[in-house]
Every structure is written in structure tokens, then in C-alpha cells.
Amino acid sequence: MGESYSRNDSHDASSAVSSENVPTDASVPGQVLPDMFSINVRVLSGEAVRIGDLTAKTSLALLITKVAQAFGREPHSVRLCLGSRTFSQEDSDSKGQTLASVGIEIGTEVTVLFRKLLLMHDLGVSRYNSEYQCTVNSIEEVAHNQLQIRFHVVGCSLGKLQDPLSSKLYEFVPSSSPGGAALNKSQFRLLTHHYDTCDINSSIEGALTYEVNDLQRKKQLYFQYGVSGYRDLCLNLEGEDAAG
């Protein structure tokens, strides 16, 4: 626990509350705003920042976003520690927690940890033949459970390039069918894309962003460019090139 801080708007319980001395929400005439407070958020090295404009009903997700902004980090890299409990963006989003529900109040001090985010370069080539091939320049964890693949595909005059939006990112998972294949492909959903250059006759460069459930726990994924014919490229997510 850290030092105690005074609330911005405090009133004697014995005093009458009137519209003249209590801030109100302009959108709801006469509604009293909840008391605001600040907390200390400290990193392991001892540096601390004060995060303000909080109330008991502030969402834990918003606090995590404020902490990330204060330290110049991404929200999905933040871990808040309160005693033996740890809170992350994905936990707060799924549970809809408020500061009051997790015990964060005026005078509370929390510790912040920053998780290493996935970033790898020069992953290899998804190849059709010697003329048509797609190089994966990098993969990056750009948001919670979102993996962006930066690619560059080239071809020649033999035919147009296949559509990048037909590219597949997947993993192998144990089969649930008795007597069937031991492993099945589980494909991830393409969320967004953008192109830096796009000449379907010779060269396309850009990025594909996929939704990957439980991304932090993945060790190996596979990428195949286009509709068909290109070889699967194994993406080892535990390589030495991973960086925070």
C-alpha cells in the first residue's frame, strides 16, 4: 500500500449536499458525479507515475490503457500487480471488471510489469516455384491476440499473382475424430490487410493481420500464401529473434 491521497471533491457527511457545491453531469441534470481519486503505479526499478481521474466505477481496462500511455507501452503488454493478483488487458476485457471490484481505491499502489511482445524478422519463404515466391519479412503482435504478417510476393510474366487475401495462417491441433488423422488444421481468421505496393502481375508487398486465440501460448504456426500451390512456411514463435 502506498501513501494516501485526498479525493478531489470531499464533503462532510453532516453537510447538506446541494447543486451549488457539488459537480454534476451536464448530460443528466442534478446527477452527482462520483468522487475522483489518483493512485501510484510503480515499476520494479522504483519509478512511479500517478494515474488520476479515476472512480470506483472506472473499468480496469481503462486503467490499464492509462498506465500503458503513461509509460509509452502497448496496453496488451501491461500486467498490473495488486498483492498476489495480476491483471491484464485480456482479463479485464472478458470479465468487465471495475476498480472497486478488484479492490483498487484511494491510496492503493499497484506494481506494473511489461510482458515481452512477439516481434520476429526474416521468417522464410512460402514458395510456389523458383519464379513465384512469398517472403515473410516479419511477424508482430500488434494487439491482444492479433498477429501481423508483413510479406512480399513476386512473380513473372507466366501469370498473375494469387490473391494475398486467400493466404492462410493455421496451426495443427489434435483430432477429435476416432480413427481419423492424428492432427487437424485449425485456421485463423484474417482481420485486416493493407498493401504498400500492389502490382498483381509482378509484385505485392504489405501486411495481413490475423486473429490468433491464445497467441501468447502458441509455439508454432504455419503460413501458406495464396489460394493453393505455395508451400507451407513454419513460423517458430520461440526463435531467438523474438524481442520485447
N, C-alpha and C positions, 0 to 999 in steps of 0.2 A: 504494500500500500504506500502511496506517496503522500505529499503534502495535501492538505485540504484547501480547496478554493471556494471563494464565496460565489453564490449564484448571482447572475446579472440583475435579477429582479426578485428581491426578498421582501416579505411583508410580515409584520407582527400578526400572529394568529388572532389576537384580540381586536385587531383593527378592522374596520369595515372596508370591504373591497368595493370600490366604485369605478365607474367608467372613466373618471378623470385621472386616476393614478395607476391604472393597470393597462398594459398594452393589449390591444385587441387585434384580431384578424379582420382585415378590412372586407374580406370576402364573406364573412359571417358576422353580421352586426351584433356587437355585445359579447362575442365569444372571447374568453380569456386565453391568452397564449400560455403554453406551459413554460415553466422555469427553464432557462438555458444554463448550461454549465460547460466547463472545459476539463480535459484530462491530460495527463502526461503520457506520452508514448516514448519508450526508451529502447534503443538498440543495445546489444550486448557490450559494445565498446563504451557505453555510458552516455553517449549523446542522446539528448531528448528533445522532442518537439511538443508543443502544446496544441492540441486539437480542440477547437471551440465550436460554438453554435450547435451544441448537442442537447437533446432532451431524452427523457426516459423512453419516448416512442420512436426515437431515431433508429433506423434499421441498422443492423450490424453490417450489412453490405455497404451502406453509405459511409460508415466509419472506416471500413477497410479502404474504400476509394479515397477518402480524405487522407489517410495515412500514406497510401501509395503516392498521392500527389505531393505530399509534404517531403517525401524522401526521393522523389524523382524515379519511382519504380512503377511497374505494372501491377494493377490490382490482383491479378491471378498469381503473382509471386509472393504475396503478403501472407504471413501467418502471425496472428495475434495470440499472445500467451497471457492467460489470467490464472495464476496459480498452476494447477496441473492440467488445465484445459487449454486446448488450442483451437483457434477458429480460422477458417479460410473463406475465400470468396464463394467457392462451390458449396460449402456447408451452409453459409448464410443465405445463399440464393434458394437452396432447396428447402430450407426449414423456415424461412421468413422470420428470422429472429430479430428482436429489438434489443437495445442496450439493457433495458430493465429485465428482460427475460434471461439474460446471461449474467446479470449481476454487475454491470458497469454503470456507475453512478458518480455523483460529485465526489471528488477526492480519490477516485480509482486511478491507479497507474498500471499500464499494461506494457509488456515487452513485445517487440516486433522482431520477427525473423523473416528473412527473404529466401524463398526457395529458388534453386537453380532452374532456369528456364532452358528448354531444349533449343539449341541452335547448332547446326552442323553444315559443313560445306563439302562440295565435291563428292557427291554420293555415288556417282557412277552413271551408266548409260542403259536406257531401255532401247534395245536395238532391233530393228526390222531386218536390215542388211547393211552392207558397208556404205550405202548411199543415204539410207533413211534411218536416222537415229535421234533419240531424245536424251539429252544430257540433263541430269538433275543437279543444278548448281548449289542448291541449299534447301534445307528444311528448317522451319522455325515455328515454335509455339507462340502464336500471336495473340491468343486469348484462351480462356478456360475451355479445354477440350477442343481446341481448334489448331490444326496443323497446316501451315502454308508451305507448298512446294513450288520453288522457283525453277523453271525449266527453260530449255532452249532446244527446239526440234528443227532439224534441217532435212532437206530432200534435194531432188534434182529434177531434170526435165522428164523423167519417166512417168510422172503423175503427181497429182496434188497431195498435200499432206492430209493426214486424217485429222478429224476434229478433236482439238485438245479437251473439249468438254465431255468426250466419251472416255477419257482416261480413268483408270480405276486405282483406288487405294484400298487395300484389304489386309486381313490377317487370316491365319489358319486357326480354327478352333476345333476342339474335339467334337466328333459327330455324335448326335443323339439317336441315330438310327441303328438298331441292332443288325449286325451283319453287313452294314454299309461301309463306306470309306472311313478310315480312322480319323481323318481331318476334313473339314469343310471350309470353303472360303467364306469369310464374313466381310462384306463390302461396306465401306464408309461413305456417307453422303457428302456430295460436293455442295458447298455453301455459296462460295463466291469465286469470281475469277477476274483477272484483268490482263491485258496484253500491253507490253512495251512496244513490240513490233509485231505486225501480223501480215505476212505475205504467204497465203496458202499454197503458193506454187514453189516456195523455196525455203522459207524460214519463219518461225513463230517463236517469240520469246515473251514470257510473262509469268503469272503465278496462279496456282489453283489452291484454294483453301477448303479443307475437308473438316467435317465434324467427327472427332475421334473420341468415343466414350472411354473414360478412364485412361486418358492419354499418359498420365504420369506413371502408370503401371505397365505400359507397353515396352517390350524389349525388341521386337522385330516386326516390321511391316513390309508390305510388298507394293510396288508401284508398276503399273503397266500403262504405257502411253497408247492413246487412240482406241479405236474400236476393236481391232484384233491384229494379230501378226507380230506385234512387238513383244520382245521377251520381258518377262517379269524381272524387276530390279529389286533385290533385297535391301531394305533400309535398316541397318543395325543401329538402334537408338541408344545403345550403350557404348558407342565408339569413343575414342579418346578426344575426338574433335568437339564433343558436347561442351557447351560453355554456358555460364550463367550471366 
